[in-house]
Amino acid sequence: MTRTYLIAAALLAVAAAGSASAQAIKFTVDCSKGQTIGAALQRGDSRKPLDILVRGTCNEYVTITRDDVTPRGEGAAASIVNGPGSAAPAIAIRGQRIFLDGLTVTGGAQGVIVSGPFVATLSNLVVRNPATGNAVVVRGGADASINSCTLMQAVNGLQVNRGGSARVFGNSEIRENSGSGIRADLDSAVNVSGPTKILDNGAHGIQLETGSTGIISNSEIAGNANGVLVSASRASIGGGNQIRDNRENGVLAGAGATVTVTDNTIVNNSHNGIAGHLGSTLVLRGNEIAFNGDTGVYCRAVCTLQVAGASIHDNAHHAVLVMLGSRSIFQSPMTTTGGNGWEDLWCGDSETSVDGVDGLSVDGGDFFDGSVSPLCTGFND
Protein backbone atom coordinates (compact mmCIF):
# COMPACT_ATOMS: atom_id res chain seq x y z
CA MET A 1 0.00 0.00 0.00
CA THR A 2 2.80 2.39 0.98
CA ARG A 3 4.57 1.67 -2.31
CA THR A 4 1.36 2.48 -4.22
CA TYR A 5 1.04 5.84 -2.46
CA LEU A 6 4.67 6.69 -3.23
CA ILE A 7 4.21 5.92 -6.93
CA ALA A 8 1.04 8.01 -7.05
CA ALA A 9 2.76 10.91 -5.30
CA ALA A 10 5.66 10.74 -7.74
CA LEU A 11 3.31 10.83 -10.73
CA LEU A 12 1.48 13.85 -9.31
CA ALA A 13 4.79 15.61 -8.78
CA VAL A 14 5.82 14.98 -12.40
CA ALA A 15 2.45 16.24 -13.67
CA ALA A 16 2.72 19.37 -11.54
CA ALA A 17 6.24 20.04 -12.78
CA GLY A 18 5.10 19.67 -16.41
CA SER A 19 2.22 22.07 -15.83
CA ALA A 20 4.50 24.60 -14.18
CA SER A 21 7.03 24.42 -16.99
CA ALA A 22 4.31 25.25 -19.56
CA GLN A 23 2.84 28.13 -17.56
CA ALA A 24 3.81 31.53 -18.96
CA ILE A 25 5.82 34.01 -16.96
CA LYS A 26 4.13 37.41 -17.03
CA PHE A 27 5.72 40.84 -16.62
CA THR A 28 4.47 44.38 -17.14
CA VAL A 29 6.92 46.89 -18.60
CA ASP A 30 5.98 50.55 -18.03
CA CYS A 31 8.42 52.55 -20.10
CA SER A 32 7.16 55.84 -18.63
CA LYS A 33 8.80 54.64 -15.39
CA GLY A 34 12.12 53.84 -17.00
CA GLN A 35 11.50 50.12 -17.41
CA THR A 36 12.62 48.38 -20.62
CA ILE A 37 11.51 45.43 -22.71
CA GLY A 38 15.15 44.38 -23.06
CA ALA A 39 15.47 43.94 -19.30
CA ALA A 40 12.22 41.96 -19.12
CA LEU A 41 13.54 39.56 -21.78
CA GLN A 42 16.37 38.58 -19.43
CA ARG A 43 14.09 37.73 -16.50
CA GLY A 44 12.64 34.39 -15.44
CA ASP A 45 13.28 30.89 -16.68
CA SER A 46 14.12 31.12 -20.39
CA ARG A 47 12.65 27.64 -20.92
CA LYS A 48 9.17 28.93 -20.08
CA PRO A 49 6.88 31.10 -22.26
CA LEU A 50 7.18 34.81 -21.52
CA ASP A 51 4.29 37.30 -21.76
CA ILE A 52 5.26 41.00 -21.61
CA LEU A 53 2.59 43.70 -21.30
CA VAL A 54 4.01 46.96 -22.71
CA ARG A 55 2.83 50.36 -21.51
CA GLY A 56 3.91 53.78 -22.75
CA THR A 57 6.64 54.62 -25.25
CA CYS A 58 9.77 52.46 -25.10
CA ASN A 59 12.77 54.14 -26.75
CA GLU A 60 14.99 51.11 -27.29
CA TYR A 61 16.12 48.49 -29.78
CA VAL A 62 14.46 45.20 -28.89
CA THR A 63 16.17 41.91 -29.83
CA ILE A 64 14.27 38.70 -29.01
CA THR A 65 16.51 35.62 -28.93
CA ARG A 66 14.52 33.33 -26.61
CA ASP A 67 11.55 31.22 -27.77
CA ASP A 68 7.85 31.59 -26.93
CA VAL A 69 7.76 35.33 -26.22
CA THR A 70 4.64 37.50 -26.53
CA PRO A 71 5.18 41.26 -26.24
CA ARG A 72 1.68 42.74 -26.25
CA GLY A 73 0.36 46.25 -25.95
CA GLU A 74 -2.74 47.88 -24.58
CA GLY A 75 -3.56 49.11 -28.08
CA ALA A 76 -1.37 50.61 -30.79
CA ALA A 77 -1.94 54.17 -29.57
CA ALA A 78 -0.94 53.37 -25.98
CA SER A 79 2.00 51.00 -26.43
CA ILE A 80 4.89 52.12 -28.67
CA VAL A 81 8.31 50.65 -29.40
CA ASN A 82 10.52 53.34 -30.93
CA GLY A 83 13.95 52.43 -32.26
CA PRO A 84 15.96 55.49 -31.22
CA GLY A 85 18.00 55.75 -34.43
CA SER A 86 19.18 53.71 -37.40
CA ALA A 87 21.80 51.54 -35.74
CA ALA A 88 19.55 48.47 -35.50
CA PRO A 89 15.97 47.34 -36.19
CA ALA A 90 13.38 48.58 -33.74
CA ILE A 91 12.45 44.92 -33.14
CA ALA A 92 14.64 42.00 -34.27
CA ILE A 93 13.18 38.48 -33.94
CA ARG A 94 15.60 35.57 -33.61
CA GLY A 95 13.52 33.10 -31.65
CA GLN A 96 10.76 30.61 -32.35
CA ARG A 97 7.04 31.25 -31.83
CA ILE A 98 7.22 34.98 -31.22
CA PHE A 99 3.89 36.84 -31.07
CA LEU A 100 3.73 40.64 -31.34
CA ASP A 101 0.28 42.06 -30.62
CA GLY A 102 -1.27 45.50 -30.22
CA LEU A 103 1.85 47.70 -30.61
CA THR A 104 3.00 50.64 -32.67
CA VAL A 105 6.58 50.23 -33.94
CA THR A 106 8.50 53.27 -35.22
CA GLY A 107 12.11 54.19 -35.94
CA GLY A 108 15.04 51.82 -36.25
CA ALA A 109 16.94 50.84 -39.36
CA GLN A 110 13.91 48.63 -40.13
CA GLY A 111 10.67 48.37 -38.19
CA VAL A 112 10.48 44.62 -37.51
CA ILE A 113 12.90 42.00 -38.85
CA VAL A 114 12.14 38.27 -38.66
CA SER A 115 15.29 36.29 -39.46
CA GLY A 116 15.40 32.64 -40.49
CA PRO A 117 14.74 29.95 -39.56
CA PHE A 118 12.41 31.53 -37.01
CA VAL A 119 8.60 31.85 -37.04
CA ALA A 120 6.63 34.88 -35.84
CA THR A 121 3.06 36.19 -35.76
CA LEU A 122 2.34 39.91 -35.99
CA SER A 123 -1.19 40.97 -35.03
CA ASN A 124 -2.83 44.38 -34.67
CA LEU A 125 0.42 46.28 -35.20
CA VAL A 126 1.05 49.69 -36.73
CA VAL A 127 4.59 49.70 -38.14
CA ARG A 128 5.54 53.05 -39.62
CA ASN A 129 8.31 55.55 -40.22
CA PRO A 130 11.47 53.51 -39.76
CA ALA A 131 14.55 55.72 -39.86
CA THR A 132 15.86 54.30 -43.14
CA GLY A 133 14.35 51.01 -44.33
CA ASN A 134 11.30 48.79 -44.53
CA ALA A 135 8.38 48.41 -42.16
CA VAL A 136 8.63 44.59 -41.90
CA VAL A 137 11.38 42.31 -43.26
CA VAL A 138 11.11 38.50 -43.42
CA ARG A 139 14.34 36.90 -44.61
CA GLY A 140 16.58 33.87 -44.79
CA GLY A 141 13.92 31.15 -44.55
CA ALA A 142 11.89 32.89 -41.83
CA ASP A 143 8.09 32.73 -41.79
CA ALA A 144 5.69 35.43 -40.64
CA SER A 145 1.91 35.70 -40.30
CA ILE A 146 0.72 39.31 -40.53
CA ASN A 147 -2.84 39.73 -39.27
CA SER A 148 -4.74 43.03 -39.18
CA CYS A 149 -1.59 45.16 -39.32
CA THR A 150 -0.87 48.55 -40.89
CA LEU A 151 2.54 48.89 -42.58
CA MET A 152 3.15 52.41 -43.83
CA GLN A 153 5.51 55.28 -44.58
CA ALA A 154 8.59 53.10 -45.05
CA VAL A 155 10.65 52.09 -48.08
CA ASN A 156 8.73 48.84 -48.69
CA GLY A 157 5.83 47.97 -46.44
CA LEU A 158 6.74 44.26 -46.41
CA GLN A 159 10.07 42.98 -47.76
CA VAL A 160 10.40 39.18 -48.10
CA ASN A 161 13.69 37.83 -49.41
CA ARG A 162 16.19 34.95 -49.50
CA GLY A 163 13.61 32.20 -49.16
CA GLY A 164 11.39 33.92 -46.62
CA SER A 165 7.62 33.46 -46.56
CA ALA A 166 4.78 35.62 -45.30
CA ARG A 167 1.01 35.54 -45.09
CA VAL A 168 -0.93 38.83 -44.99
CA PHE A 169 -4.59 38.65 -43.99
CA GLY A 170 -7.32 40.11 -41.82
CA ASN A 171 -7.90 43.84 -42.13
CA SER A 172 -4.28 44.56 -42.98
CA GLU A 173 -3.38 47.78 -44.82
CA ILE A 174 -0.07 48.39 -46.58
CA ARG A 175 0.03 51.94 -47.80
CA GLU A 176 1.92 55.15 -48.45
CA ASN A 177 5.34 53.54 -48.71
CA SER A 178 7.93 55.12 -51.02
CA GLY A 179 8.75 51.74 -52.59
CA SER A 180 6.40 48.78 -53.04
CA GLY A 181 3.65 47.73 -50.69
CA ILE A 182 4.95 44.14 -50.75
CA ARG A 183 8.21 43.07 -52.40
CA ALA A 184 9.36 39.44 -52.59
CA ASP A 185 12.81 38.57 -53.97
CA LEU A 186 15.10 35.57 -54.35
CA ASP A 187 12.82 32.52 -54.13
CA SER A 188 10.48 33.93 -51.52
CA ALA A 189 6.72 33.46 -51.14
CA VAL A 190 3.80 35.66 -50.15
CA ASN A 191 0.13 34.82 -49.65
CA VAL A 192 -2.19 37.82 -49.48
CA SER A 193 -5.88 37.38 -48.64
CA GLY A 194 -8.67 39.76 -47.86
CA PRO A 195 -9.84 42.07 -46.81
CA THR A 196 -6.28 43.38 -47.21
CA LYS A 197 -5.75 46.81 -48.79
CA ILE A 198 -2.56 47.77 -50.64
CA LEU A 199 -2.88 51.44 -51.44
CA ASP A 200 -0.99 54.47 -52.71
CA ASN A 201 2.56 53.15 -52.69
CA GLY A 202 5.27 54.97 -54.63
CA ALA A 203 6.31 51.86 -56.57
CA HIS A 204 4.16 48.75 -57.03
CA GLY A 205 1.37 47.29 -54.94
CA ILE A 206 2.83 43.76 -54.98
CA GLN A 207 6.21 43.08 -56.62
CA LEU A 208 7.46 39.52 -57.19
CA GLU A 209 11.05 39.10 -58.42
CA THR A 210 13.62 36.39 -59.15
CA GLY A 211 11.94 33.05 -58.63
CA SER A 212 9.37 34.17 -56.07
CA THR A 213 5.73 33.11 -55.85
CA GLY A 214 2.59 34.95 -54.87
CA ILE A 215 -1.02 34.00 -54.13
CA ILE A 216 -3.39 36.97 -53.98
CA SER A 217 -7.14 36.94 -53.29
CA ASN A 218 -9.98 39.17 -52.07
CA SER A 219 -7.77 42.25 -51.78
CA GLU A 220 -7.96 45.86 -52.91
CA ILE A 221 -4.88 47.03 -54.82
CA ALA A 222 -5.13 50.66 -55.89
CA GLY A 223 -3.15 53.87 -56.37
CA ASN A 224 0.23 52.20 -56.95
CA ALA A 225 2.53 52.27 -60.01
CA ASN A 226 1.65 48.75 -61.23
CA GLY A 227 -0.93 46.99 -59.12
CA VAL A 228 0.91 43.64 -59.36
CA LEU A 229 4.34 43.30 -61.02
CA VAL A 230 5.67 39.77 -61.66
CA SER A 231 9.17 39.32 -63.11
CA ALA A 232 10.85 35.90 -63.51
CA SER A 233 8.35 34.64 -60.93
CA ARG A 234 4.90 33.06 -60.62
CA ALA A 235 1.63 34.51 -59.37
CA SER A 236 -1.89 33.21 -58.86
CA ILE A 237 -4.19 36.22 -58.66
CA GLY A 238 -7.31 34.49 -57.42
CA GLY A 239 -10.90 35.58 -57.07
CA GLY A 240 -12.30 38.74 -55.56
CA ASN A 241 -9.46 41.21 -56.08
CA GLN A 242 -10.20 44.81 -56.99
CA ILE A 243 -7.17 46.01 -58.98
CA ARG A 244 -7.99 49.57 -59.88
CA ASP A 245 -6.77 53.11 -60.38
CA ASN A 246 -3.09 52.23 -60.55
CA ARG A 247 -0.82 54.72 -62.29
CA GLU A 248 0.53 52.21 -64.83
CA ASN A 249 -0.88 48.71 -65.37
CA GLY A 250 -3.23 46.68 -63.24
CA VAL A 251 -1.05 43.57 -63.70
CA LEU A 252 2.34 43.48 -65.48
CA ALA A 253 4.24 40.23 -66.21
CA GLY A 254 7.70 39.99 -67.74
CA ALA A 255 10.97 38.06 -68.00
CA GLY A 256 9.31 34.66 -68.41
CA ALA A 257 6.78 35.14 -65.60
CA THR A 258 3.69 32.93 -65.37
CA VAL A 259 0.55 34.65 -64.09
CA THR A 260 -2.94 33.21 -63.63
CA VAL A 261 -5.71 35.78 -63.13
CA THR A 262 -9.15 34.44 -62.17
CA ASP A 263 -12.44 36.25 -61.45
CA ASN A 264 -11.06 39.70 -60.67
CA THR A 265 -12.19 43.24 -61.42
CA ILE A 266 -9.39 45.17 -63.14
CA VAL A 267 -10.55 48.68 -63.96
CA ASN A 268 -9.51 52.31 -64.35
CA ASN A 269 -5.77 51.72 -64.54
CA SER A 270 -3.89 54.44 -66.43
CA HIS A 271 -2.24 52.12 -68.96
CA ASN A 272 -3.33 48.51 -69.56
CA GLY A 273 -5.55 46.32 -67.44
CA ILE A 274 -3.19 43.32 -67.85
CA ALA A 275 0.10 43.35 -69.77
CA GLY A 276 2.64 40.62 -70.52
CA HIS A 277 5.93 40.75 -72.40
CA LEU A 278 9.36 39.15 -72.77
CA GLY A 279 8.30 35.50 -72.80
CA SER A 280 5.64 35.73 -70.12
CA THR A 281 2.53 33.52 -69.94
CA LEU A 282 -0.89 34.93 -69.01
CA VAL A 283 -3.81 32.62 -68.16
CA LEU A 284 -7.03 34.63 -67.72
CA ARG A 285 -10.34 33.16 -66.55
CA GLY A 286 -13.56 35.05 -65.98
CA ASN A 287 -12.31 38.60 -65.32
CA GLU A 288 -13.89 41.98 -65.89
CA ILE A 289 -11.28 44.24 -67.53
CA ALA A 290 -12.69 47.67 -68.24
CA PHE A 291 -12.19 51.44 -68.40
CA ASN A 292 -8.41 51.22 -68.61
CA GLY A 293 -6.46 54.06 -70.23
CA ASP A 294 -4.84 51.99 -72.99
CA THR A 295 -5.78 48.35 -73.77
CA GLY A 296 -7.61 45.77 -71.72
CA VAL A 297 -5.06 42.95 -72.29
CA TYR A 298 -1.71 43.68 -73.96
CA CYS A 299 0.54 40.73 -74.95
CA ARG A 300 3.82 41.44 -76.75
CA ALA A 301 7.34 40.13 -77.37
CA VAL A 302 6.84 36.34 -77.37
CA CYS A 303 4.03 36.44 -74.83
CA THR A 304 1.51 33.58 -74.58
CA LEU A 305 -2.07 34.50 -73.70
CA GLN A 306 -4.98 32.18 -72.83
CA VAL A 307 -8.38 33.79 -72.23
CA ALA A 308 -11.74 32.29 -71.21
CA GLY A 309 -14.97 33.89 -70.07
CA ALA A 310 -13.70 37.47 -69.80
CA SER A 311 -15.70 40.68 -70.15
CA ILE A 312 -13.36 43.25 -71.72
CA HIS A 313 -15.12 46.52 -72.35
CA ASP A 314 -14.84 50.30 -72.48
CA ASN A 315 -11.05 50.45 -72.66
CA ALA A 316 -9.56 53.46 -74.48
CA HIS A 317 -7.79 51.37 -77.12
CA HIS A 318 -8.27 47.63 -77.80
CA ALA A 319 -9.86 44.86 -75.80
CA VAL A 320 -6.87 42.62 -76.65
CA LEU A 321 -3.62 43.52 -78.44
CA VAL A 322 -1.17 40.77 -79.48
CA MET A 323 2.11 41.53 -81.24
CA LEU A 324 5.82 40.75 -81.81
CA GLY A 325 5.66 36.98 -82.10
CA SER A 326 3.03 36.45 -79.41
CA ARG A 327 0.17 33.95 -79.28
CA SER A 328 -3.42 34.34 -78.10
CA ILE A 329 -5.77 31.41 -77.51
CA PHE A 330 -9.44 31.97 -76.68
CA GLN A 331 -11.35 29.15 -74.99
CA SER A 332 -14.86 28.44 -73.70
CA PRO A 333 -16.78 30.16 -72.24
CA MET A 334 -17.11 33.10 -74.61
CA THR A 335 -15.10 36.26 -74.04
CA THR A 336 -17.25 39.33 -74.70
CA THR A 337 -16.24 42.86 -75.66
CA GLY A 338 -17.90 46.21 -76.21
CA GLY A 339 -17.30 49.94 -76.06
CA ASN A 340 -13.55 49.75 -76.64
CA GLY A 341 -12.08 52.69 -78.55
CA TRP A 342 -10.36 50.74 -81.33
CA GLU A 343 -10.52 47.26 -82.88
CA ASP A 344 -11.43 44.75 -80.16
CA LEU A 345 -8.75 42.21 -81.15
CA TRP A 346 -5.66 43.72 -82.77
CA CYS A 347 -2.69 41.75 -84.08
CA GLY A 348 0.42 43.82 -84.66
CA ASP A 349 2.38 41.67 -87.11
CA SER A 350 2.38 38.49 -89.21
CA GLU A 351 4.46 36.60 -86.62
CA THR A 352 1.57 36.73 -84.18
CA SER A 353 -1.06 33.94 -84.13
CA VAL A 354 -4.52 33.56 -82.60
CA ASP A 355 -6.83 30.60 -82.03
CA GLY A 356 -10.44 30.25 -80.90
CA VAL A 357 -11.61 33.10 -83.14
CA ASP A 358 -14.11 32.70 -85.98
CA GLY A 359 -12.26 31.76 -89.18
CA LEU A 360 -8.89 31.52 -87.40
CA SER A 361 -9.43 28.47 -85.23
CA VAL A 362 -7.63 25.16 -85.69
CA ASP A 363 -10.73 23.18 -84.66
CA GLY A 364 -13.38 25.66 -85.74
CA GLY A 365 -14.18 26.99 -82.27
CA ASP A 366 -15.23 30.60 -81.79
CA PHE A 367 -14.89 31.98 -78.26
CA PHE A 368 -14.31 35.69 -78.95
CA ASP A 369 -17.24 38.06 -79.47
CA GLY A 370 -15.86 41.26 -80.95
CA SER A 371 -14.28 42.90 -83.97
CA VAL A 372 -11.04 41.35 -85.26
CA SER A 373 -8.17 43.05 -87.10
CA PRO A 374 -7.51 41.79 -90.65
CA LEU A 375 -3.84 41.41 -89.65
CA CYS A 376 -4.71 38.52 -87.34
CA THR A 377 -3.74 35.04 -88.58
CA GLY A 378 -4.35 31.54 -87.26
CA PHE A 379 -1.70 29.04 -86.24
CA ASN A 380 -2.05 27.26 -89.59
CA ASP A 381 -1.65 30.42 -91.69
Residue, then its C-alpha position, 0 to 999 in steps of 0.5 A: m500500500t505504501r509503495t502504491y502511495l509513493i508511486a502516485a505521489a511521484l506521478l502527481a509531482v511529475a504532472a505538476a512540474g510539467s504544468a508549471s514548466a508550460q505556464a507563462i511568466k508574465f511581466t508588465v513593462d511601463c516605459s514611462k517609469g524607465q522600465t525596458i523590454g530588453a530587461a524583461l527579456q532577461r528575466g525568469d526561466s528562459r525555458k518557459p513562455l514569456d508574456i510582456l505587457v508593454r505600456g507607454t513609449c519604449n525608446e529602445y532596440v528590442t532583440i528577441t533571442r529566446d523562444d515563446v515570447t509575446p510582447r503585447g500592448e494595450g492598443a497601438a496608440a498606448s504602447i509604442v516601441n521606438g527604435p531610437g536611431s538607425a543603428a539596428p531594427a526597432i524589433a529583431i526576432r531571432g527566436q521561435r514562436i514569437f507573437l507581437d500584438g497591439l503595438t506601434v513600432t516606429g524608428g530603427a533601421q527597419g521596423v520589424i525583422v524576422s530572421g530565419p529559420f524563425v517563425a513569428t506572428l504579428s497581429n494588430l500592429v502599426v509599423r511606420n516611419p522607420a529611420t531608413g528602411n522597410a516596415v517589416v522584413v522577413r528573410g533567410g527562410a523565416d516565416a511570418s503571419i501578418n494579421s490586421c496590421t498597418l505597414m506604412q511610410a517606409v521604403n517597402g511595407l513588407q520585404v520578403n527575401r532569401g527564401g522567406s515566406a509571409r502571409v498577410f490577412g485580416n484587415s491589414e493595410i499596406r500603404e503610403n510607402s515610397g517603394s512597393g507595398i509588398r516586395a518578394d525577392l530571391d525565391s520567396a513566397v507571399n500569400v495575401s488574402g482579404p480584406t487586405k488593402i494595398l494602397d498608394n505606394g510609390a512603386h508597385g502594390i505587390q512586386l514579385e522578383t527572381g523566382s518568387t511566388g505569390i497568391i493573392s485573393n480578395s484584396e484591394i490594390a489601388g493607387n500604386a505604379n503597377g498593381v501587381l508586377v511579376s518578373a521571372s516569378r509566378a503569381s496566382i491572382g485568385g478571385g475577388n481582387q479589386i485592382r484599380d486606379n493604378r498609375e501604370n498597369g493593373v497587372l504586369a508580367g515579364a521576364g518569363a513570368t507565369v501569371t494566372v488571373t481568375d475572377n477579378t475586377i481590373v478597372n480604371n488603370s492608367h495604362n493597360g488592365i493586364a500586360g505581358h511581355l518578354g516570354s511571359t505567360l498569361v492565363l485569364r479566366g472570368n475577369e472583368i477588364a474595363f475602363n483602362g487608359d490603354t488596352g484591356v489585355y496587352c501581350r507582346a514580345v513572345c508572350t503567350l495568352q490564354v483567355a476564357g470567359a472574360s468581359i473586356h469593355d470600355n477600354a480606351h484602345h483595344a480589348v486585346l492587343v497581341m504583337l511581336g511573335s506572341r500567341s493568343i488562344f481563346q477558350s470556352p466560355m465566350t469572351t465578350t467585348g464592347g465599347n472599346g475605342w479601337e478594334d477589339l482584337w488587334c494583331g500587330d504583325s504576321e508573326t503573331s497567331v490567334d486561335g479560338v476566333d471565328g475563321l482563325s481556329v484550328d478546330g473551328g471553335d469561336f470563343f471571342d465576341g468582338s471585332v477582329s483586325p484583318l492582320c490577325t492570322g491563325f496558327n495554320d496560316 
